[in-house]
Amino acid sequence: MSEALDASLRLVRAQTALVRRFDASLGGLHGVSLADFTTLLHLARAPGGRMRRVDLAEALGLTASGVTRGLVPLERIGLVARETDARDARVAYAALTDTGRARLTEMLATAERIAAEIFAAPPWSTEDIGRMSALLTRLGGTGLPGGAP
């Protein structure tokens, strides 16, 4: 097996382990998945706390129907609302609600704790984390736009 394939497979396994860990904590404490949390973060960092659904799909790397399926439960529990454009009824927005913003603050604290635990053992230096971030960016793994919500 080539080193490139080995590294790729290790990255996939690491990603799976990270998703499981985030899903377990976010789901147990807040009733959302890592995918839900990421969606809420994108909305929180968007101007006015809302995004066109098509733009949200692109940001998340999903299809328009995938975003719609993902937003339905968030709308049902009141974290996201569907808004239409006053000028163009064909344009639909996903907007973070006040409840969604408040709950996201709680979720962020949980996610920060999980991330700190992940990078605490074995000991990771700030340089290690920065180097990994740079390497993942080279692979196309971009972070979320903007700063903290």
C-alpha atoms as one frame of an Amber mdcrd trajectory, in Angstrom:
protein
   0.000   0.000   0.000   1.358   3.408  -0.895   2.014   6.020   1.779  -0.520
   8.316   0.108  -3.268   5.676   0.300  -2.319   4.798   3.880  -2.442   8.484
   4.871  -5.790   8.912   3.098  -7.320   5.930   4.891  -5.969   7.105   8.245
  -7.527  10.519   7.612 -10.894   8.908   6.844 -10.731   6.833  10.037  -9.741
   9.876  12.090 -12.625  11.879  10.598 -15.060   9.084  11.461 -13.780   8.965
  15.049 -14.086  12.754  15.397 -17.642  12.795  14.029 -18.665  10.028  16.446
 -17.199  11.884  19.392 -18.836  15.202  18.507 -22.153  13.504  17.643 -22.222
  11.673  20.984 -21.663  14.810  23.067 -23.693  17.250  20.994 -26.514  14.730
  20.638 -26.548  13.761  24.302 -26.418  17.298  25.644 -28.166  19.337  22.951
 -30.078  16.922  20.718 -28.147  17.847  17.566 -25.532  16.187  15.393 -22.185
  17.598  14.320 -23.764  18.270  10.907 -26.567  20.257  12.584 -24.035  22.184
  14.666 -21.991  23.034  11.564 -25.128  24.252   9.794 -26.009  26.485  12.748
 -22.446  27.868  12.833 -22.613  28.791   9.152 -25.912  30.587   9.709 -24.613
  32.396  12.808 -21.601  33.686  10.892 -23.609  34.816   7.865 -24.721  38.450
   7.527 -28.015  38.857   9.380 -27.814  35.260  10.630 -29.306  33.922   7.416
 -28.204  32.404   4.135 -29.844  31.498   0.896 -30.406  27.757   1.007 -28.397
  27.299  -2.183 -25.430  29.156  -0.639 -25.723  27.128   2.544 -25.692  23.940
   0.470 -22.506  25.063  -1.265 -20.852  26.045   2.030 -21.679  22.658   3.544
 -20.766  20.665   0.454 -24.306  19.327   0.107 -26.976  19.337  -2.553 -29.945
  21.678  -2.236 -32.171  18.731  -1.320 -29.596  17.568   1.242 -29.721  20.966
   2.938 -33.508  20.961   2.888 -33.564  17.524   4.556 -31.057  18.721   7.153
 -32.958  21.917   7.929 -36.359  20.277   8.497 -35.570  18.960  12.010 -33.838
  22.230  12.950 -36.940  24.142  11.831 -39.180  21.712  13.719 -37.370  22.353
  17.019 -37.280  26.113  16.443 -33.559  26.651  15.882 -33.928  27.710  12.243
 -36.742  29.438  10.365 -37.524  29.495   6.670 -37.732  32.980   5.169 -38.629
  34.091   1.667 -37.147  36.990  -0.241 -39.522  39.960  -0.466 -38.320  40.655
  -4.023 -38.126  37.128  -5.364 -40.445  34.423  -4.016 -38.257  31.741  -5.618
 -35.426  32.543  -3.188 -35.570  30.812   0.183 -33.408  31.636   3.173 -32.527
  29.619   6.245 -32.362  31.954   9.235 -31.088  31.311  12.720 -33.801  32.044
  15.290 -33.200  33.728  18.651 -33.632  30.307  20.237 -31.149  28.872  17.754
 -28.601  31.562  18.587 -28.977  30.961  22.339 -28.719  27.192  21.972 -25.735
  27.559  19.636 -23.868  29.421  22.378 -24.354  26.384  24.626 -23.348  24.023
  21.812 -20.188  26.034  21.166 -19.100  25.548  24.769 -19.594  21.796  24.398
 -17.763  21.688  21.059 -14.863  23.717  22.475 -14.601  21.271  25.389 -14.584
  18.275  23.052 -11.939  19.860  20.821  -9.773  20.664  23.860 -10.067  17.052
  25.054  -9.179  15.683  21.611  -6.040  17.775  21.337  -5.001  17.305  24.976
  -3.994  13.637  24.742  -1.491  12.771  23.555  -0.075  16.223  24.182  -0.510
  18.418  21.120   1.416  21.647  20.879  -0.035  24.797  19.383   2.471  24.309
  16.558   1.231  20.736  15.943  -2.362  21.949  15.691  -1.397  24.833  13.384
   0.643  22.511  11.158  -2.249  20.025  10.946  -4.668  22.830  10.129  -2.385
  24.048   7.334  -2.024  20.544   5.909  -5.780  19.944   6.002  -6.309  23.267
   4.233  -3.969  22.064   1.470  -6.285  19.061   1.090  -9.284  21.364   0.690
 -10.447  21.327   4.303 -11.349  24.954   4.779 -12.621  26.323   8.055 -15.812
  28.245   8.604 -15.956  31.831   7.358 -15.842  34.729   9.764 -15.129  34.743
  13.450 -17.109  33.624  16.429 -20.878  33.996  16.115
